[in-house]
Amino acid sequence: MSNTICLRNGTVFTGIAMVPHTSVIIRDGKVSDVVSNEKVDMLELPEDTTTIYVNGAYITPGFIDTHIHGIHGYGTSDASTDSILGMSEALVNYGVTAFCPTLYPQDHETFIKAIKAIRDAMGHEKGAKIFGMNLEGPFISKKKHGALNPTYMIPVDMKKMEEYNKAAEGNITLMTVAPELDGIHELALYCAKNGIVVAAGHSNATYDDMMEAVNAGILHSTHFFNAMRRLHHRDPGVVGAIMIYPNIACEVIADGYHVHPAIVKLLQRVKPIHKIVLITDALKPTGLTGGKMIANNEEVYCRDGLFVRKADETIAGSALTMIRGVQNLVEKMGIPLEDALRMASCNPVTVISRQIETGYIIPGRDADITVFDEDFRIKLTMVRGDIKKMSE
C-alpha cells in the first residue's frame, strides 16, 4: 500500500470538534492533513495514493483502553508474552489502537513474571500498541477487594515496588493504590519521580485520607464508584473527594451495570469532561462465544454483558469492549457522541501523559484512527498509518 492514504468523505472527530464532509490524509504513518471534501482534489497527492471512501462514517482518534485484563481468551494473568501479543491483535477488532495491559494482585513470583511478559511484548505488537502496563495493586485494601483475591493485597513495600519497576524496565504507566495505607506518601513520591500515574482505588479511605493523597500527587481514580468507600454526608470518603475536586480524573466502566446510567450523567455534570476516562476492565473471556470460560482462575459465564462466577453467581467482572462502551454512553446514558469519544481516545492520553503523539486527528500526530458507522460497527482500525482491520 502507498505511503499516502486518503480517508475520503467522513464525519471526522479531531478530538477538538466534529466535522462532517471531511477527509483525512495520512503520510508515512502520520496525520498529514484534515481537509473538507471540496479541497481534497486541490491537493497534490502522490499518484499512488490509496483512497478509501468511508461514505460518511465517523473517523475518530483510535480508542485507548488503559485498564484491561484480557480479551479473546488471552489474559495478563497468563504471564505470557504470547498472550499479551494476542490481546494486541484482538483489540483492533473493537477500534482499540493502544492499551495498558492490567495486572491484578498475585503471588510475588507470578506478578514479576507477568510484568516481564508485558515488557517483552512491547515493540513486537501486530495490533494495538502497548502504552506501558497498569498495576491494579497489590498495595490496596482488603476491605474493598471487589472481585480481586484479597490474599495478595499487601501493605506498601518499597523494596517490592522497586522490584516491579526494575522488572518493567520503567514501563509501568499506571498503578492503583489505597490512599489510607501506611507508606502511601513515600510510594506516591517514588511513582512521581519514575513517571508512574497513581490512581486511588480498591480503597476504604476517608475524605481526609484522600486529601493527603492528593497533596502527594494522587490525581486519578480506578473504576470510579466501584470498590471504594461510599459518599456519606458526614464523611465524603473517596467518592466524595473525587467528585468535589475537578482536577482528579476518574475511570468509568460504561456497561450500565458497574455504574448506573444516571450516575454517569451526574458525573458528567460535576467533573470536567477531560477528566473522565472510559475503560473496559475486560476479562480474559471477553469476546468468546463458547467453551469453558475462566477469569481470575475461576469458571465464569457471560450474562447481560457481565461475567458471573458459576460457583456463587456473583459478578466476576466486565465483558465490555471500547466500541460498545462508546455506544452505551451515547444510547443508554445520554452522553453526546463527541464527549463519549473524548472519554475513549483523547482523555486517556491526557491522563497517562507519557504518549502525546496520538489521541487526536491533527497534523503531526500518529495516524491511530478508528472508523465506525452509525450503528457503531467498526469499519477500519489503523495504527501508525497501518491498516489492522478493514471491513466492507
LUMKOL-392619 format. One line per 5 residues: their letters; for each residue x, y, z of C-alpha. Coordinates in Angstrom, 2 decimals, padded with zeros to 5 digits. Example, Ala and Ser with C-alpha at 12.3 -4.5 7.8 and 13.67 -1.06 7.14 Angstrom:
2
AS	012.30/-004.50/007.80 | 013.67/-001.06/007.14
***
This chain:
392
MSNTI	000.00/000.00/000.00 | 001.12/003.56/-000.71 | 002.80/005.65/001.98 | -000.07/008.10/001.45 | -003.65/007.20/002.34
CLRNG	-006.75/009.36/001.97 | -009.77/008.52/004.13 | -012.39/010.24/001.96 | -015.73/011.75/002.97 | -016.11/011.01/006.64
TVFTG	-017.52/012.73/009.70 | -014.23/013.48/011.44 | -013.89/013.91/015.17 | -010.49/015.52/015.51 | -010.51/015.44/019.31
IAMVP	-011.49/019.10/019.22 | -014.63/019.15/017.11 | -016.87/017.01/014.92 | -016.51/017.98/011.25 | -018.75/016.42/008.57
HTSVI	-017.89/016.01/004.88 | -014.19/015.88/005.63 | -011.21/013.80/004.56 | -008.04/012.78/006.38 | -004.67/012.49/004.64
IRDGK	-002.09/010.12/006.15 | 001.56/010.11/005.08 | 004.26/007.83/006.44 | 002.17/006.81/009.43 | 001.30/010.36/010.50
VSDVV	-001.76/012.55/010.03 | -000.71/014.95/007.27 | -003.88/017.00/006.76 | -007.57/017.23/007.61 | -009.49/018.97/004.84
SNEKV	-013.01/019.44/003.53 | -014.06/017.18/000.68 | -014.12/020.19/-001.68 | -010.42/020.83/-001.09 | -009.15/017.25/-001.37
DMLEL	-008.99/017.39/-005.15 | -006.93/020.60/-004.94 | -004.19/018.80/-003.04 | -001.20/017.47/-004.95 | -001.30/013.91/-003.64
PEDTT	001.07/011.24/-005.00 | -000.28/009.19/-007.91 | -000.10/006.01/-005.87 | -002.22/007.45/-003.03 | -004.62/004.86/-001.63
TIYVN	-008.10/006.38/-001.35 | -010.61/004.74/000.98 | -014.17/006.05/000.75 | -015.84/005.80/004.16 | -019.19/007.20/002.97
GAYIT	-019.95/009.49/005.89 | -018.82/007.10/008.64 | -017.18/008.51/011.74 | -013.40/008.92/011.59 | -012.08/009.28/015.13
PGFID	-008.84/009.03/017.08 | -008.20/005.39/017.96 | -009.58/004.18/021.28 | -007.13/003.74/024.15 | -008.03/001.21/026.84
THIHG	-005.87/001.97/029.87 | -007.46/-000.71/032.09 | -007.95/-004.16/030.58 | -007.09/-007.65/031.87 | -007.81/-009.73/028.80
IHGYG	-009.80/-010.46/025.66 | -010.46/-013.35/023.21 | -009.04/-015.92/025.65 | -005.78/-014.02/026.15 | -005.06/-012.51/029.54
TSDAS	-002.40/-010.76/031.56 | -002.84/-013.47/034.20 | -001.24/-015.94/031.76 | 002.09/-014.20/032.45 | 002.89/-014.90/028.80
TDSIL	004.27/-012.59/026.14 | 002.27/-014.50/023.52 | -000.95/-013.75/025.42 | -000.18/-010.04/025.58 | 000.51/-010.03/021.84
GMSEA	-002.74/-011.95/021.34 | -004.58/-009.18/023.19 | -002.93/-006.63/020.89 | -004.19/-008.38/017.76 | -007.70/-008.92/019.15
LVNYG	-008.25/-005.36/020.30 | -008.13/-003.76/016.85 | -011.42/-005.53/016.11 | -013.02/-003.15/018.61 | -011.36/000.06/017.46
VTAFC	-008.58/-000.01/020.05 | -005.23/001.30/018.84 | -003.40/001.35/022.19 | -003.82/-000.26/025.61 | -002.26/-000.76/029.03
PTLYP	-002.30/-004.47/029.95 | -003.52/-004.53/033.55 | -002.32/-006.87/036.30 | -004.24/-007.71/039.44 | -002.55/-008.90/042.66
QDHET	-000.98/-012.36/042.52 | 001.83/-014.13/044.33 | 005.09/-012.20/044.02 | 006.84/-014.60/041.65 | 003.92/-014.71/039.21
FIKAI	003.44/-010.94/039.43 | 007.07/-010.34/038.42 | 006.77/-012.92/035.63 | 003.65/-011.18/034.31 | 005.36/-007.78/034.41
KAIRD	008.27/-009.17/032.39 | 005.88/-010.74/029.89 | 004.32/-007.35/029.16 | 007.71/-005.69/028.99 | 008.94/-008.28/026.47
AMGHE	005.84/-007.83/024.31 | 006.40/-004.10/023.91 | 007.72/-003.24/020.47 | 006.50/-006.50/018.94 | 002.77/-005.73/018.69
KGAKI	000.94/-006.62/015.47 | -002.23/-004.83/016.54 | -002.85/-002.23/019.22 | 000.22/-000.55/020.73 | 001.14/-001.15/024.37
FGMNL	001.35/002.12/026.31 | 003.11/000.55/029.27 | 001.43/-001.53/031.97 | -001.16/-000.88/034.63 | -000.67/-002.43/038.09
EGPFI	-004.00/-002.76/039.90 | -002.38/-003.25/043.29 | -001.00/-005.02/045.22 | -000.96/-002.08/047.69 | -004.74/-001.91/048.01
SKKKH	-007.35/-002.54/050.71 | -008.64/-005.99/051.59 | -011.80/-004.25/052.82 | -012.55/-003.19/049.24 | -011.17/-006.12/047.27
GALNP	-014.12/-006.36/044.85 | -013.61/-009.33/042.52 | -009.88/-009.49/043.29 | -008.30/-012.04/045.63 | -007.54/-010.30/048.96
TYMIP	-004.84/-012.88/049.75 | -002.39/-011.00/047.58 | -003.22/-007.47/048.77 | -000.29/-006.33/050.89 | 000.98/-003.30/052.84
VDMKK	003.13/-000.80/051.00 | 006.57/-002.33/050.44 | 009.06/-000.03/048.74 | 011.53/-002.86/048.12 | 008.87/-004.76/046.16
MEEYN	007.89/-001.58/044.31 | 011.46/-001.15/043.17 | 011.46/-004.78/042.02 | 008.31/-004.15/039.98 | 009.79/-001.08/038.33
KAAEG	013.09/-002.84/037.61 | 011.31/-005.84/036.08 | 009.22/-003.46/033.95 | 012.32/-001.54/032.88 | 010.50/001.70/033.61
NITLM	007.35/000.75/031.67 | 004.78/001.00/034.47 | 002.34/003.66/033.30 | -000.42/003.39/035.92 | -000.75/001.98/039.41
TVAPE	-003.77/001.60/041.70 | -003.23/002.15/045.42 | -005.37/002.56/048.53 | -004.56/006.06/049.87 | -005.24/005.09/053.50
LDGIH	-002.36/002.60/053.70 | 000.76/003.43/055.69 | 003.66/004.41/053.42 | 001.49/005.75/050.58 | 003.15/009.16/050.69
ELALY	006.60/007.67/050.05 | 005.18/005.42/047.33 | 003.45/008.34/045.60 | 006.67/010.36/045.58 | 008.58/007.40/044.14
CAKNG	005.99/006.99/041.40 | 006.11/010.70/040.56 | 009.88/010.51/040.11 | 009.52/007.47/037.88 | 006.72/008.72/035.63
IVVAA	004.03/006.46/037.07 | 000.48/007.84/037.32 | -001.02/006.81/040.67 | -004.77/006.15/040.97 | -006.88/005.74/044.09
GHSNA	-008.87/002.52/044.03 | -009.89/-000.58/045.96 | -009.85/001.82/048.86 | -011.66/002.43/052.16 | -010.05/005.87/052.54
TYDDM	-011.77/008.67/054.39 | -012.06/012.11/052.88 | -009.06/013.27/054.92 | -007.03/010.27/053.72 | -007.85/011.20/050.17
MEAVN	-006.88/014.83/050.65 | -003.45/013.79/051.94 | -003.10/011.54/048.90 | -003.98/014.39/046.56 | -001.30/016.52/048.17
AGILH	001.17/013.71/047.38 | 000.13/013.73/043.72 | -002.56/011.04/043.50 | -004.85/012.68/040.95 | -006.52/009.73/039.22
STHFF	-009.00/007.04/040.34 | -009.63/003.44/039.33 | -013.09/002.30/038.08 | -014.76/005.17/039.92 | -017.54/004.26/042.39
NAMRR	-016.59/000.57/042.28 | -014.64/-000.97/045.19 | -014.27/002.27/047.12 | -015.66/003.95/050.24 | -019.09/005.45/049.59
LHHRD	-020.21/009.06/049.80 | -021.67/009.92/053.25 | -022.87/013.32/054.46 | -020.52/013.16/057.47 | -017.61/011.64/055.56
PGVVG	-017.48/012.27/051.80 | -014.95/009.42/051.53 | -013.04/008.61/048.36 | -016.08/009.06/046.14 | -016.93/012.47/047.59
AIMIY	-013.37/013.76/047.30 | -013.11/012.72/043.67 | -016.43/014.35/042.80 | -015.67/017.57/044.70 | -012.25/018.29/043.22
PNIAC	-012.25/018.82/039.45 | -008.56/018.06/038.93 | -008.94/014.43/039.99 | -009.53/012.21/036.97 | -011.59/009.03/037.05
EVIAD	-012.14/005.81/035.11 | -015.66/004.68/034.23 | -016.82/001.20/033.18 | -019.73/002.13/030.91 | -021.50/-001.22/030.70
GYHVH	-024.61/000.06/032.52 | -024.09/-002.37/035.41 | -020.92/-001.37/037.21 | -022.21/002.19/037.32 | -025.89/003.14/036.87
PAIVK	-026.52/005.28/033.76 | -027.96/008.08/035.91 | -024.74/008.22/037.93 | -022.73/008.63/034.73 | -024.94/011.60/033.85
LLQRV	-024.34/013.05/037.31 | -020.61/012.53/036.92 | -020.63/014.41/033.63 | -022.23/017.38/035.39 | -019.72/017.59/038.24
KPIHK	-016.47/016.60/036.50 | -014.73/018.39/033.62 | -015.24/016.18/030.59 | -011.48/015.84/030.01 | -011.11/014.16/033.41
IVLIT	-013.40/011.18/032.64 | -011.76/008.13/031.04 | -013.70/005.25/029.51 | -012.25/001.82/030.32 | -013.46/-001.74/029.84
DALKP	-011.80/-003.57/032.77 | -012.45/-006.53/030.47 | -011.53/-010.06/031.49 | -009.84/-012.84/029.53 | -013.02/-014.48/028.08
TGLTG	-014.34/-011.19/026.62 | -015.40/-011.73/023.03 | -015.61/-015.53/023.32 | -018.94/-017.11/022.44 | -018.48/-020.67/023.62
GKMIA	-016.39/-023.14/025.52 | -015.27/-023.08/029.13 | -014.60/-019.54/030.33 | -012.03/-018.86/033.03 | -011.46/-015.48/034.70
NNEEV	-009.38/-014.82/037.82 | -008.73/-018.60/037.93 | -012.44/-019.34/038.33 | -015.05/-020.61/035.89 | -017.48/-017.91/034.78
YCRDG	-020.24/-017.37/032.27 | -021.43/-014.23/030.50 | -024.80/-012.78/031.50 | -026.02/-009.46/030.07 | -022.51/-008.24/029.36
LFVRK	-021.10/-009.28/032.73 | -019.04/-012.26/033.77 | -020.62/-014.13/036.65 | -018.95/-016.80/038.79 | -020.52/-020.19/038.26
ADETI	-019.79/-021.16/041.86 | -021.84/-018.45/043.59 | -023.47/-016.28/040.90 | -021.55/-013.16/041.98 | -020.24/-010.64/039.45
AGSAL	-016.68/-011.51/038.43 | -016.02/-008.61/036.06 | -016.70/-006.89/032.78 | -017.16/-008.21/029.25 | -017.21/-004.69/027.81
TMIRG	-015.40/-003.56/024.66 | -014.45/000.04/023.93 | -016.78/000.46/020.94 | -019.65/-000.93/022.99 | -018.73/001.41/025.83
VQNLV	-018.92/004.39/023.48 | -022.28/003.18/022.20 | -023.61/002.72/025.75 | -022.50/006.21/026.76 | -024.43/007.65/023.83
EKMGI	-027.52/005.46/023.64 | -028.07/004.44/027.28 | -026.56/007.30/029.24 | -027.36/010.34/027.14 | -023.74/011.44/026.69
PLEDA	-023.09/013.41/023.47 | -021.06/011.40/020.96 | -018.23/013.93/020.98 | -017.88/013.60/024.75 | -018.04/009.80/024.59
LRMAS	-015.23/009.84/022.03 | -013.17/012.16/024.22 | -013.52/009.67/027.07 | -012.34/006.85/024.78 | -009.42/008.47/022.97
CNPVT	-008.27/011.98/023.95 | -008.70/011.75/027.72 | -006.62/008.60/028.29 | -003.70/010.35/026.59 | -004.17/013.39/028.83
VISRQ	-004.22/011.26/031.99 | -001.29/008.94/031.29 | 000.62/011.88/029.81 | 003.52/009.75/028.54 | 002.23/009.47/025.00
IETGY	001.49/012.77/023.30 | 001.80/011.74/019.66 | -001.66/010.20/019.48 | -005.22/010.78/020.75 | -006.14/013.44/018.18
IIPGR	-006.55/013.63/014.42 | -004.41/016.68/013.80 | -001.32/017.08/011.60 | 001.82/015.60/013.09 | 000.13/013.04/015.33
DADIT	000.38/009.30/014.78 | -002.32/008.05/012.43 | -004.02/005.94/015.10 | -007.53/006.02/013.71 | -010.84/004.22/014.14
VFDED	-013.69/004.35/011.64 | -017.18/003.20/012.63 | -020.68/003.61/011.20 | -023.89/004.96/012.70 | -024.63/001.51/014.15
FRIKL	-021.28/001.51/015.97 | -019.79/-001.19/013.76 | -016.04/-000.95/013.32 | -015.18/-000.43/009.67 | -011.45/000.27/009.93
TMVRG	-008.73/000.40/012.57 | -005.38/001.97/011.75 | -002.25/002.01/013.92 | 000.51/004.44/012.90 | -000.97/004.51/009.41
DIKKM	-001.00/000.72/009.08 | -004.47/-000.73/008.50 | -005.03/-003.51/011.04 | -008.70/-004.15/010.37 | -010.96/-003.19/007.48
SE	-014.44/-004.40/006.66 | -016.72/-003.54/003.76
***
